């Protein structure tokens, strides 16, 4: 837990994502995977090729998503999810986070200074649940009300954690990661290292 980095703050639960900072439709699970699962998953990812067509490296599984046209269709099917990802996709469905097992995963690598612009995952392309699993470095994710850019909620995404977006959090709040080398969180500076995220989604295809 991130509290161990700042033991003097444990008593006031600054890093506990309490109800004061909760968004309707957002679930945050600090230890969704074990440290052993984390290492095995990251090692498996690093044996696969990375794409360099964005400002960060990515891997696509299940279906490839067209970032420019914001679409996905049958022609973009790559293959079924490989076993090292299917295990976690099945877990998400069995634990009730997804109605149907996710069939698309995008892996993003963020080095210090890299991030992703505020966005809402394409509503016509993906079903009503989006889940993002964090490996490696901790980082801050910003959630911005799509109707009020000054309405921002910050979440600290810890190693081994998963954030699950449904409903209001899925459709009415943009999420993004600033392109910085250090995060500011409740007056503290958190130095970033390499972070790898896995976004699980269920594709909508005609």
Secondary structure, DSSP 8 states (H G I E B T S, - for coil): -GGGGGGGGGGGTTTS--GGG--TTEEEETTSS-HHHHHHHHHHHTTS--B-SSSS-EEEESB--BTTTTB--GGGB--S--HHHHHHHHHHHHTTS-SS---EEEEEEE-TT--EEEE---TTTEEEEEEEEEEES-EEEEEEETTEEEEEEEEEE-TT-EEEE-HHHHHSEEEEE-S-SEEEETTEEEE---EEEEEEEEE---
